[in-house]
Amino acid sequence: MIGAPGSPAPDLSNAEIVDYSIVEGDGRIRLKLKDGSVVEVRLEIMNILRAGNDPNTGLPAYIVQSAPLVRLVECPKELRKPPLRPGGKADAKAIPGFG
């Protein structure tokens, strides 16, 4: 939300943290991959900063600090491999996924 591509980056020296609340949704999306796996991706918002106004439009400029969180929800059995123990050897007694 910082203006047009190629425009100068906003000055963050006077940026202020803006409090927010979630208006709609929980930020999660589930994706079914071609190999049959299902992955869930959620965007974790850490901070939103207001960094002044865009000089071209006069609109406020915001910086969103975020991190994607990715979780494997489903996985076909044929894609699974036994977990490796330190030293590179598979543990025959381990429960798949709990190495």
C-alpha positions as CSV (number, residue, x, y, z in Angstrom):
1,M,0.0,0.0,0.0
2,I,2.9,2.3,-0.7
3,G,2.0,4.0,-4.0
4,A,3.0,3.2,-7.5
5,P,5.9,0.8,-8.4
6,G,9.1,2.8,-8.8
7,S,8.0,5.6,-6.5
8,P,10.4,6.5,-3.7
9,A,10.1,4.5,-0.5
10,P,8.4,6.4,2.3
11,D,10.4,7.9,5.2
12,L,10.0,5.5,8.1
13,S,11.8,7.6,10.6
14,N,8.5,9.2,11.6
15,A,6.3,6.2,11.0
16,E,3.7,5.4,13.7
17,I,2.2,2.1,14.6
18,V,-1.5,2.0,13.8
19,D,-3.9,-0.2,15.9
20,Y,-6.3,-2.4,13.9
21,S,-9.1,-4.8,14.3
22,I,-10.2,-7.7,11.9
23,V,-13.3,-6.7,10.0
24,E,-13.9,-9.9,8.1
25,G,-12.4,-13.4,7.7
26,D,-9.6,-15.0,9.6
27,G,-6.9,-14.7,6.9
28,R,-6.7,-18.4,6.0
29,I,-6.8,-20.0,2.6
30,R,-6.8,-23.7,1.9
31,L,-5.1,-24.8,-1.3
32,K,-5.4,-28.3,-2.9
33,L,-2.2,-29.1,-4.8
34,K,-2.0,-31.2,-7.9
35,D,-0.2,-33.9,-6.0
36,G,-3.3,-34.3,-3.7
37,S,-1.9,-32.5,-0.7
38,V,-3.9,-29.8,1.1
39,V,-2.0,-26.8,2.4
40,E,-3.4,-24.1,4.6
41,V,-1.8,-20.6,4.5
42,R,-2.5,-17.8,7.0
43,L,-1.1,-14.3,7.0
44,E,0.0,-13.3,10.4
45,I,-0.1,-9.4,10.8
46,M,2.6,-8.2,13.1
47,N,2.4,-4.4,12.7
48,I,0.8,-1.8,10.5
49,L,2.7,1.5,10.2
50,R,1.4,4.8,8.8
51,A,4.4,6.4,7.0
52,G,3.1,9.8,6.1
53,N,1.3,10.5,2.8
54,D,2.1,9.6,-0.8
55,P,3.4,12.8,-2.4
56,N,1.6,12.1,-5.7
57,T,-1.9,11.2,-4.5
58,G,-2.0,12.6,-0.9
59,L,-3.3,9.3,0.3
60,P,-1.9,7.9,3.6
61,A,1.0,5.4,3.0
62,Y,0.9,2.2,5.1
63,I,3.5,-0.5,5.7
64,V,2.2,-3.9,6.7
65,Q,4.7,-6.2,8.5
66,S,3.5,-9.7,8.1
67,A,4.6,-13.4,7.9
68,P,2.9,-16.3,6.1
69,L,2.2,-19.3,8.2
70,V,2.0,-22.6,6.2
71,R,0.5,-25.8,7.5
72,L,0.2,-29.2,5.7
73,V,-3.4,-30.3,6.3
74,E,-3.6,-33.5,4.2
75,C,-0.9,-35.5,2.4
76,P,-1.4,-38.6,0.2
77,K,0.3,-41.7,1.8
78,E,2.4,-42.3,-1.3
79,L,4.2,-39.0,-0.7
80,R,5.2,-39.8,2.8
81,K,8.7,-41.1,3.8
82,P,9.9,-42.4,7.1
83,P,11.4,-39.7,9.3
84,L,15.2,-39.5,9.6
85,R,16.9,-39.7,12.9
86,P,20.1,-37.7,13.6
87,G,22.9,-39.4,11.7
88,G,20.6,-39.9,8.6
89,K,19.0,-43.3,9.5
90,A,15.3,-43.9,9.5
91,D,13.7,-45.1,12.7
92,A,11.6,-48.2,11.8
93,K,9.5,-47.8,15.1
94,A,8.7,-44.1,14.6
95,I,5.1,-43.1,13.9
96,P,4.9,-41.4,10.5
97,G,5.1,-37.6,11.1
98,F,6.3,-37.9,14.7
99,G,10.0,-38.6,14.1
